[in-house]
Amino acid sequence: MNRTGNLLRLARIATVLAKDVWTLRRYDPASGDTGAPDRFAQNLLALGPVFVKLGQILSTRPDILPESYVARLAELQEHASQVDFATVRRIVEDELATPLETAFASFEAEPVAAASLAQVHKASLADGTAVAVKVQRPGLEPLFHRDLDALDLGLRIARTVLPRRLRRTNLPAFLSEFRRYSLAELDFRAEAAVMDRFRGNLAGQDRIRIPRPYRDHVTARVLTMDWVDGLRLSEVSTALPEQTRSALVEALVSMLLKMFVSDGLFHADLHPGNIVFHADGTVTLLDFGMYGELSAAQRDRFVLYWMAVTQRQTGRAYHHFSAQTEALPGADHALFRQRFEGLAAKFYAAPSREASLARTYLAMMRAGYRAGFVFPASLMLHAKALTTAEALLFVLAPDARFDDLSRPFIAREVAARLAASDPLGRLSQVLPELLLTGALPPAEAIDETWDATATQKMGRGLLEAVIPSGEGIGRAALTMLFSHVARRHLGKETDAILSDTWAGYDRLERDLPLAPNTGAILTTHLAALTLALHRTLVARGRSEAQSHEVIHAIGWDIYDRMADPPFEIARALTSDPAKRMRIATGLFRHFPFGPPAYGWRDVEAGGNVVAFDCTKCPVAAFFAAHESSALCTATWCALDFPVAEKWGGQLVRPKTIAGGHDHCDFRWHTAPVLDKDKIGEAAEHAGQG
């Protein structure tokens, strides 16, 4: 279209929207006026499909429009008039280069849906497969170019008339993204490719379905895909049993976090009309014309932000949130942080039905904009899409909190990203600064690549400077760890007691047989250290009971930390208490208490009990060989009971090898069945044999 034509179209647009622009510049969000947003939405509908799409995109941009406008545009529906069947036939036959009856075994003349860009017909392929055929309305491409060119002309005029306001709204970047998105949406082959990407990304989500496009029946203006029947969101609560609804909630949470956190490729319009539920507990997503994508750096920032939110670390969350913004001239950092912290506090204090993680995320973006900060368009779309998707969960599970549901997934995601990021190499660049200055270096001070050999040499040099000459690294590390923990319980006597303890350990270690696996080597040497400390304490005037108490306290300080990783891994994998307990205890049974040095057998004991027996224990054998089994039961054996409580359960174990039995019977209850006194009695009985 020529410049004159662009100018005439711009004049038409300006005439229709002039009153809306005038009202918007003077609009008071506190007025509660809904007439202005309604009129704006209706005028966009009147201007045609480009402006319908513009309204939908503007509904994701609270940095451009007031919240009441954004809310109204989010409800903008595309109920367009039907294209007559003769025109539909012509478009399909032109695109597929074959008669309609050859391409399809059946093709219903009446569309099942009609929107401003396309309408959908039900059909079937030659083999009887039911399909949905999305047919683009005629004449859209020149119409889109006409309106987009007119908007570009309006932007150039605005740069001259309102340069400062334009910089604050980030409108040029928005319109550039809108042009790219709109023209891409006219090519249905691109939508089919996006569907394939989503199917690949969600392949591991057994309950999530993505319609399959039929490539032989896909062109720029015709998209043929699987026909989908099922329930709408409003029907789920009455049509499906509670167990199925619970499974749907789990499936949706997993899918949403996979899209919005892991992949960065997300469905940007997941309203109830674009999702279908099935009686078998599966879900089908529809309409992939509107989607978004985050960069790897944006995904990393978002997952760190979300991780901080789920841990209620507001300062850390603000750091990662604000790091993605551009501060405009005059931006107020203090105001942004104050409003951010206020929104976070309100979110944490809200009851489940009112606690929306996604809406809070979007509100924080609005607060940033009002304080003078601009967010990338992709993040604004991400926030709005996440808010729309989260609303589905509130319908299915009104009492659920998205932050609680997402915590295990976020833990898995962070672990996966850390594993792929060479954490030791990065740690070598930040740990010295942290220890010497108390602060981490900024991101720009961390090199993306480094000389691994030189880093290793520096590490060895540091160890040689710290470790006394002739002393092994393992012994030195054990000395530092044990000394640090023991000092809290031994006080001023620590150095003298540890000196005698290490001398006693050296005598015991000479006769200690080498265990057949690494975990058992560690535990038997720690057992020798335990006995050496006990003998030292008794020699220095402590009673047997006092020695047991001190050693148990020291042991728990160490064991408490050892118990964290297995349970955090279990929490990341499942929310079921029994499964968590089985995973956590299973990890301990592999290391440090793994076979062949340790022997294990599983026992059936009911759904709420993780039960197994220890049939061989080198630690118990060591203490028995030195006539110190009572020390084993009072210290090592007793540590398992607080571990069970730390993991959310209770341990019952009346038999122990150290107590004279042929096995230790571990019964980890994940539901409360015994009071603490009875558990204590069981522990005492285990010690008495």
C-alpha positions in Angstrom: 0.0 0.0 0.0 1.4 3.5 -0.8 2.0 6.3 1.6 -1.3 8.0 0.8 -3.2 4.8 1.4 -1.4 4.3 4.7 -2.3 7.8 5.7 -6.0 7.4 4.8 -6.2 4.1 6.8 -4.4 5.8 9.7 -6.9 8.6 9.6 -9.8 6.0 9.7 -8.1 4.3 12.7 -7.6 7.6 14.4 -11.2 8.6 13.8 -12.5 5.4 15.4 -10.1 5.4 18.3 -9.8 9.2 18.9 -12.3 9.3 21.8 -10.7 6.2 23.3 -7.2 7.7 23.2 -8.5 11.0 24.7 -10.3 9.1 27.5 -7.3 6.9 28.2 -5.0 9.8 28.7 -7.3 11.1 31.4 -8.5 7.8 32.7 -8.6 7.4 36.5 -8.1 3.6 37.4 -9.6 4.3 40.8 -12.9 5.5 39.2 -14.2 2.0 38.5 -15.5 3.1 35.2 -16.1 0.1 32.9 -17.7 2.0 30.0 -14.4 3.3 28.6 -12.7 -0.1 28.4 -15.9 -1.7 27.0 -16.1 1.0 24.2 -12.4 0.5 23.4 -12.9 -3.2 23.0 -15.9 -2.8 20.7 -14.0 -0.3 18.6 -11.2 -2.7 18.1 -13.7 -5.3 17.0 -15.1 -2.9 14.5 -11.7 -2.1 13.0 -11.2 -5.8 12.0 -9.0 -8.8 12.7 -5.6 -6.9 13.0 -7.1 -4.9 15.9 -8.8 -7.9 17.5 -5.3 -9.4 17.6 -3.9 -6.1 18.9 -6.5 -6.1 21.7 -5.5 -9.7 22.7 -1.8 -8.8 22.8 -2.6 -5.5 24.7 -4.3 -7.7 27.3 -0.9 -9.0 28.2 0.6 -5.5 28.6 -0.3 -3.8 31.9 2.7 -1.5 31.3 0.8 0.1 28.4 -2.8 0.0 29.5 -4.6 0.4 32.9 -5.6 -2.8 34.6 -9.4 -2.4 33.9 -8.6 -2.1 30.1 -6.3 -5.1 30.3 -9.0 -7.2 32.1 -11.7 -6.2 29.5 -9.4 -7.0 26.5 -8.6 -10.4 28.0 -12.3 -11.2 27.5 -12.3 -10.0 23.9 -14.1 -12.7 21.9 -13.8 -13.3 18.2 -17.3 -14.2 17.1 -17.1 -13.4 13.4 -19.7 -14.0 10.7 -19.4 -17.3 8.9 -17.7 -17.6 5.5 -20.0 -19.3 3.0 -19.2 -22.9 2.2 -18.6 -22.2 -1.5 -15.7 -19.9 -0.5 -14.4 -22.4 2.0 -14.5 -25.1 -0.6 -12.6 -22.9 -3.1 -9.9 -22.0 -0.5 -9.4 -25.7 0.5 -9.2 -26.9 -3.0 -6.8 -24.1 -4.1 -4.5 -24.8 -1.1 -4.5 -28.6 -1.4 -4.6 -28.6 -5.2 -7.3 -31.3 -5.2 -11.1 -31.6 -5.1 -12.6 -31.4 -1.6 -14.1 -34.9 -2.0 -10.7 -36.3 -2.9 -8.9 -34.7 0.0 -11.5 -35.7 2.6 -14.0 -38.5 2.9 -16.5 -36.1 4.5 -16.5 -32.4 5.2 -19.3 -30.7 7.2 -20.5 -27.5 5.5 -21.5 -25.8 8.8 -18.4 -24.6 10.8 -18.1 -25.5 14.5 -16.4 -22.2 15.2 -15.8 -18.9 13.4 -13.3 -16.3 14.4 -11.7 -13.2 12.7 -8.8 -15.2 11.2 -10.3 -18.6 10.4 -13.2 -20.9 10.9 -13.1 -24.6 11.8 -15.0 -27.5 10.1 -15.3 -31.1 11.2 -14.2 -33.6 8.5 -12.8 -37.1 8.1 -9.8 -38.5 6.1 -10.0 -41.4 3.7 -9.2 -43.9 6.5 -12.0 -42.6 8.6 -9.9 -40.5 11.0 -11.9 -37.6 12.4 -10.2 -34.2 11.9 -10.7 -30.5 12.5 -9.9 -28.3 9.4 -9.0 -24.7 10.2 -9.6 -22.6 7.1 -8.3 -19.0 6.8 -10.7 -16.3 5.9 -10.1 -14.8 2.4 -8.2 -11.6 1.8 -6.4 -11.5 5.2 -2.8 -11.0 4.1 -3.2 -7.7 2.2 -5.6 -6.5 5.0 -2.9 -7.2 7.6 -0.2 -5.5 5.7 -2.4 -2.5 5.2 -3.2 -2.1 8.9 0.3 -2.9 10.1 1.8 -0.4 7.7 -0.7 2.2 8.9 0.3 1.6 12.5 4.0 1.9 11.6 3.2 5.3 10.1 1.4 6.3 13.2 4.4 5.3 15.3 6.7 7.4 13.2 4.4 10.4 13.8 4.3 9.7 17.5 8.1 9.6 17.7 8.0 13.2 16.6 5.1 14.4 18.7 5.5 12.4 21.9 9.2 11.2 22.1 9.5 11.0 25.9 6.2 9.3 26.4 7.0 6.8 23.7 10.3 5.9 25.4 8.5 5.2 28.7 5.9 2.9 27.2 8.4 0.9 25.1 5.7 1.0 22.4 8.1 0.7 19.4 9.4 -2.7 20.6 5.8 -3.8 21.3 4.6 -2.9 17.8 7.6 -4.6 16.2 6.9 -7.8 18.1 3.2 -7.5 17.2 4.0 -7.2 13.4 6.2 -10.3 13.6 3.7 -12.3 15.5 0.7 -11.2 13.4 2.3 -12.1 10.0 3.5 -15.4 11.4 0.0 -16.3 12.5 -1.2 -16.0 8.9 0.9 -19.0 7.9 -0.7 -22.2 9.4 2.4 -24.2 8.5 4.1 -22.3 11.3 1.3 -23.2 13.7 1.7 -26.9 12.8 5.4 -26.6 13.4 4.7 -25.1 16.9 2.3 -27.9 17.7 5.1 -30.4 16.8 7.5 -28.5 19.1 5.0 -28.7 22.0 4.4 -32.4 21.4 8.1 -33.0 21.6 8.6 -30.9 24.7 5.6 -32.6 26.5 6.3 -36.1 25.3 7.0 -37.2 28.9 3.7 -35.8 30.2 1.5 -38.9 29.9 -1.7 -37.1 30.6 -1.2 -34.2 28.2 -2.3 -34.5 24.5 -1.5 -32.2 21.6 -3.5 -32.6 18.4 -1.5 -34.0 15.5 -1.4 -32.0 12.3 -1.7 -34.0 9.1 1.1 -32.7 7.0 -0.4 -33.7 3.6 -3.4 -31.5 4.5 -1.5 -28.5 5.9 -0.7 -25.4 3.9 -0.4 -21.7 4.7 -4.1 -21.2 4.8 -5.4 -24.7 5.8 -4.5 -26.6 8.9 -5.9 -30.1 9.4 -5.4 -31.8 12.8 -6.9 -34.3 15.1 -10.6 -33.8 16.0 -11.0 -33.5 19.8 -14.1 -34.4 21.9 -14.2 -34.0 25.6 -15.4 -32.0 28.6 -15.0 -28.2 29.1 -13.7 -26.9 32.4 -17.2 -26.0 33.6 -18.2 -29.6 33.3 -15.3 -31.3 35.0 -16.4 -30.7 38.7 -19.7 -32.6 38.2 -18.7 -35.1 35.5 -15.5 -36.5 36.9 -14.8 -38.1 40.3 -12.5 -36.5 42.9 -9.6 -38.9 42.3 -9.6 -38.1 38.6 -9.8 -34.3 39.3 -6.8 -34.7 41.6 -4.9 -36.4 38.9 -5.8 -33.6 36.5 -4.5 -31.0 38.9 -1.2 -32.9 39.1 -1.0 -33.2 35.3 -1.8 -29.5 34.8 0.8 -28.4 37.3 3.5 -30.6 35.8 2.6 -29.4 32.3 2.4 -25.7 33.2 5.8 -25.8 34.9 7.3 -27.7 32.1 6.2 -25.1 29.6 6.7 -21.9 31.7 9.8 -22.9 33.5 11.8 -25.8 31.8 11.1 -25.2 28.1 10.4 -21.5 27.9 8.1 -22.4 25.0 4.6 -21.7 26.4 1.0 -21.6 25.2 0.1 -17.9 25.6 -3.7 -18.2 25.6 -4.6 -21.2 27.7 -8.2 -20.1 28.7 -11.0 -22.6 29.3 -12.0 -22.6 25.6 -8.5 -23.9 24.6 -8.3 -26.9 26.9 -10.4 -30.1 26.8 -10.7 -32.6 29.6 -11.3 -36.4 29.2 -12.9 -39.0 31.4 -9.6 -41.0 31.6 -7.9 -38.1 33.4 -6.1 -36.7 30.3 -6.1 -33.2 28.9 -5.8 -31.9 25.3 -4.5 -28.4 24.5 -6.0 -26.5 21.5 -5.2 -23.4 19.4 -1.4 -22.8 19.2 -1.6 -19.6 17.2 -0.6 -17.6 20.2 2.5 -18.7 22.0 5.6 -17.2 23.6 9.2 -18.1 24.2 11.8 -17.1 26.7 15.6 -17.1 26.2 17.8 -19.4 28.3 18.9 -16.5 30.4 15.3 -15.4 31.1 14.4 -19.0 32.1 17.3 -19.1 34.5 16.3 -15.9 36.1 12.6 -16.9 36.3 13.4 -20.3 37.9 15.7 -18.6 40.5 12.9 -16.0 41.2 10.3 -18.8 41.6 12.7 -20.8 43.8 13.2 -17.8 46.1 9.4 -17.2 46.2 8.7 -20.8 47.3 11.3 -20.4 50.0 9.8 -17.1 51.0 13.1 -15.2 50.4 11.7 -11.9 49.3 15.1 -10.1 48.9 16.5 -12.8 46.7 13.3 -12.9 44.6 13.4 -9.1 44.1 17.0 -9.4 43.0 16.2 -11.9 40.2 13.0 -10.1 39.3 14.4 -6.6 38.9 17.5 -7.9 37.1 15.4 -8.4 34.0 14.2 -4.9 33.8 15.4 -1.7 32.1 15.4 1.3 34.4 14.2 4.4 32.6 15.5 7.9 33.5 14.1 8.8 36.9 13.3 5.3 37.9 12.7 4.8 41.6 14.4 1.7 42.9 13.3 2.2 46.5 9.7 2.5 45.5 9.9 -0.6 43.3 11.4 -2.7 46.1 8.9 -1.3 48.6 5.9 -2.3 46.4 7.5 -5.6 45.6 7.9 -6.5 49.2 4.4 -5.4 50.0 2.9 -7.6 47.3 5.0 -10.5 48.5 3.9 -10.1 52.1 0.3 -9.9 50.9 0.7 -13.1 48.9 2.2 -15.1 51.7 -0.5 -14.0 54.2 -3.4 -14.7 51.8 -5.5 -17.9 52.3 -5.3 -20.5 49.6 -8.3 -19.4 47.7 -6.8 -15.9 47.3 -3.1 -16.7 46.9 -2.3 -16.4 43.2 1.4 -16.7 42.5 0.9 -15.8 38.8 -1.4 -12.7 39.5 1.1 -11.6 42.1 3.9 -12.0 39.5 1.9 -9.8 37.1 1.1 -7.2 39.8 4.8 -7.0 40.6 5.5 -6.2 36.9 2.9 -3.4 37.1 4.5 -2.1 40.3 7.9 -2.0 38.4 6.4 -0.1 35.5 4.9 2.5 37.8 8.2 2.9 39.4 9.9 3.5 36.1 11.1 0.1 35.0 10.3 -1.6 31.6 10.1 -5.4 31.1 10.8 -7.3 27.9 7.7 -8.0 25.8 8.3 -11.8 26.1 8.2 -11.6 29.9 5.0 -9.6 29.9 3.4 -12.2 27.7 4.8 -14.9 29.9 3.3 -13.4 33.0 -0.1 -12.9 31.5 -0.2 -16.4 30.0 0.8 -17.9 33.3 -2.0 -16.0 35.0 -4.5 -17.3 32.5 -3.2 -20.8 32.9 -3.1 -20.7 36.7 -6.8 -19.8 36.8 -7.6 -23.3 35.5 -6.1 -24.7 38.7 -8.2 -22.6 40.9 -11.3 -24.0 39.3 -10.2 -27.6 39.7 -8.6 -27.2 43.1 -9.8 -24.0 44.9 -7.8 -24.7 48.0 -4.4 -25.4 46.3 -1.5 -23.0 46.4 0.6 -23.0 43.2 3.8 -22.2 45.1 3.3 -25.4 47.3 2.4 -27.5 44.3 5.4 -26.3 42.3 8.1 -26.6 44.9 9.2 -30.2 44.1 9.3 -29.3 40.4 11.3 -26.2 41.0 13.8 -28.3 43.1 14.2 -30.8 40.2 14.6 -28.0 37.7 17.3 -26.2 39.7 19.1 -29.5 40.2 19.0 -30.2 36.5 20.3 -26.8 35.6 23.0 -26.9 38.1 24.2 -30.3 36.9 24.4 -28.9 33.3 26.2 -25.7 34.3 29.7 -26.9 35.5 29.0 -25.7 39.1 32.6 -26.4 40.3 34.1 -24.2 37.6 31.7 -21.4 38.5 32.3 -21.9 42.2 36.0 -21.5 41.7 35.3 -18.0 40.4 33.0 -16.8 43.2 34.1 -18.7 46.4 37.4 -16.7 47.1 35.5 -13.4 46.7 32.7 -14.5 48.9 35.1 -15.7 51.7 37.4 -12.7 51.6 35.0 -9.8 50.9 31.6 -11.3 52.1 30.0 -10.5 48.7 29.6 -12.4 45.4 31.1 -10.8 42.3 28.6 -9.4 39.7 27.6 -11.6 36.8 29.8 -9.6 34.4 32.8 -10.5 36.4 32.3 -14.3 35.9 33.9 -15.8 32.8 31.8 -18.1 30.7 35.0 -20.1 29.8 38.0 -20.8 31.9 41.2 -22.9 31.9 40.3 -26.0 33.8 43.9 -27.2 34.2 45.0 -23.9 35.7 42.0 -23.9 38.0 42.9 -27.4 39.2 46.5 -26.4 39.8 45.3 -23.4 41.9 43.0 -25.7 43.9 45.8 -28.1 44.7 48.0 -25.2 45.7 45.3 -24.0 48.1 45.0 -27.4 49.6 48.8 -27.8 50.0 48.8 -24.4 51.8 46.0 -25.5 54.2 46.9 -29.1 54.9 49.9 -29.9 57.0 52.9 -31.5 55.3 52.6 -35.3 55.0 48.9 -35.4 56.0 46.4 -36.8 53.5 43.6 -34.6 52.1 40.9 -36.9 53.4 42.3 -37.0 56.9 42.7 -33.2 56.9 39.2 -32.7 55.7 37.9 -35.0 58.3 39.9 -33.2 61.0 38.5 -29.8 60.0 34.9 -31.1 59.9 35.1 -33.0 63.1 36.9 -30.3 64.9 34.4 -27.7 63.8 31.4 -29.7 65.0 33.0 -31.1 68.2 34.1 -27.6 69.4 30.4 -26.7 70.0 30.1 -29.6 72.5 33.6 -29.8 74.0 34.3 -26.2 74.5 37.8 -25.2 75.7 38.9 -28.8 76.0 38.4 -29.4 72.3 42.0 -29.3 71.1 43.3 -31.5 74.0 40.5 -34.0 73.7 40.9 -34.2 69.9 44.6 -34.7 70.1 44.1 -37.7 72.4 41.2 -38.9 70.2 43.3 -38.9 67.0 46.1 -40.8 68.8 43.5 -43.4 69.9 42.0 -43.5 66.4 45.4 -44.2 64.8 45.9 -47.2 67.1 42.4 -48.6 66.3 42.7 -47.9 62.6 45.9 -50.0 62.2 43.8 -53.1 62.9 40.7 -52.0 61.1 39.9 -54.4 58.2 39.4 -52.6 54.9 35.7 -52.7 54.0 34.6 -53.8 50.5 32.9 -50.5 49.4 33.5 -46.8 49.9 30.5 -46.1 52.1 31.5 -48.9 54.5 35.1 -47.6 54.6 33.8 -44.2 55.7 31.4 -45.6 58.3 33.8 -48.0 59.9 36.5 -45.4 60.2 34.0 -43.0 61.7 33.1 -45.8 64.1 36.8 -46.1 65.1 36.8 -42.4 65.6 33.7 -42.6 67.8 35.2 -45.3 70.0 38.5 -43.3 70.3 36.6 -40.2 71.4 34.5 -42.2 73.9 37.7 -43.7 75.5 39.2 -40.2 75.7 36.2 -38.7 77.4 36.0 -41.5 79.9 39.7 -41.3 80.6 39.2 -37.5 81.3 36.5 -38.2 83.9 33.2 -38.3 82.0 30.8 -41.1 82.9 29.7 -43.6 80.2 26.3 -41.9 80.0 27.9 -38.4 79.7 30.2 -39.6 77.0 27.2 -41.2 75.1 25.3 -37.9 75.3 28.2 -35.8 74.0 29.0 -38.2 71.2 25.3 -38.4 70.2 25.1 -34.6 70.0 28.2 -34.4 67.8 26.9 -37.3 65.7 23.6 -35.6 65.2 25.2 -32.4 64.0 26.8 -34.4 61.2 24.0 -36.8 60.6 21.4 -34.0 60.4 23.3 -32.6 57.4 23.7 -36.0 55.8 19.9 -36.5 56.0 19.0 -33.4 54.0 20.1 -34.3 50.5 18.3 -37.7 50.3 15.0 -36.2 51.6 15.3 -33.1 49.3 15.8 -35.4 46.3 12.8 -37.4 47.4 10.7 -34.2 47.8 11.7 -33.2 44.3 10.5 -36.4 42.9 7.1 -37.0 44.7 4.7 -35.5 47.1 3.5 -38.9 48.4 4.9 -39.4 52.0 5.4 -43.1 51.7 7.2 -42.7 48.3 9.4 -39.9 49.8 10.3 -42.1 52.7 11.1 -45.1 50.4 13.3 -42.9 48.2 15.2 -41.2 51.0 15.9 -44.5 52.9 16.7 -46.2 49.6 19.4 -43.5 48.9 20.9 -44.1 52.4 20.9 -47.8 51.7 23.0 -47.2 48.6 25.4 -44.7 50.3 27.0 -44.8 52.8 25.2 -47.9 54.0 25.4 -49.9 50.8 26.1 -53.5 50.0 28.1 -55.7 50.0 29.3 -54.5 53.4 25.7 -53.9 54.5 23.0 -56.4 54.0 19.3 -55.5 53.4 16.0 -57.3 52.9 12.6 -55.7 52.2 9.6 -56.5 54.3 5.9 -56.0 53.5 4.2 -53.9 56.2 1.4 -51.9 54.7 0.9 -48.8 52.6 2.0 -46.3 55.2 5.1 -48.1 56.4 8.4 -48.4 54.6 9.9 -51.6 56.1 13.1 -53.4 55.7 15.7 -55.3 57.8 19.4 -54.7 58.1 21.0 -58.2 58.1 24.6 -57.2 58.2 26.3 -54.1 59.7 30.1 -53.6 59.8 29.7 -50.7 62.3 27.8 -53.0 64.8 30.5 -55.7 64.1 33.3 -53.2 64.9 31.7 -52.1 68.2 31.0 -55.7 69.2 34.6 -56.7 68.5 35.7 -54.0 70.9 33.0 -54.9 73.5 31.4 -51.5 73.0 27.9 -52.5 71.6 26.2 -50.2 74.2 28.1 -47.3 72.7 26.7 -48.2 69.2 23.1 -48.4 70.4 23.3 -45.1 72.4 24.9 -43.1 69.6 24.8 -44.6 66.0 21.6 -46.6 66.4 19.8 -43.7 68.2 20.5 -41.2 65.4 17.9 -42.9 63.1 14.9 -41.8 65.2 15.3 -38.0 64.8 16.1 -38.6 61.1 12.6 -40.2 60.8 11.0 -37.2 62.4 13.1 -34.9 60.2 11.6 -36.8 57.2 8.1 -36.4 58.5 7.6 -39.9 59.9 8.3 -42.1 63.0 10.7 -45.0 63.3 9.9 -48.2 65.2 12.9 -50.5 65.7 12.7 -52.9 68.6 15.6 -55.1 67.3 19.2 -54.2 66.5 22.3 -56.2 65.7 24.2 -54.2 68.3 21.5 -55.1 70.8 22.2 -58.8 70.3 19.7 -59.7 67.6 20.5 -61.1 64.1 19.1 -58.1 62.4 17.9 -54.5 62.8 14.2 -54.1 61.9 13.5 -50.7 60.5 9.8 -49.7 60.3 9.5 -46.1 59.0 5.9 -45.0 59.6 4.7 -42.2 57.4 1.4 -41.8 59.4 1.4 -41.3 63.2 0.7 -44.6 64.8 2.7 -44.5 68.0 3.3 -41.7 70.5 6.9 -40.6 71.2 7.0 -42.4 74.6 6.3 -45.7 73.0 8.8 -45.1 70.3 11.3 -44.2 73.0 10.5 -47.5 74.7 11.1 -49.3 71.5 14.4 -47.6 71.1 15.4 -48.5 74.7 14.3 -52.1 74.1 16.5 -52.2 71.1 19.5 -51.1 73.2 18.8 -53.7 75.9 18.5 -56.5 73.4 
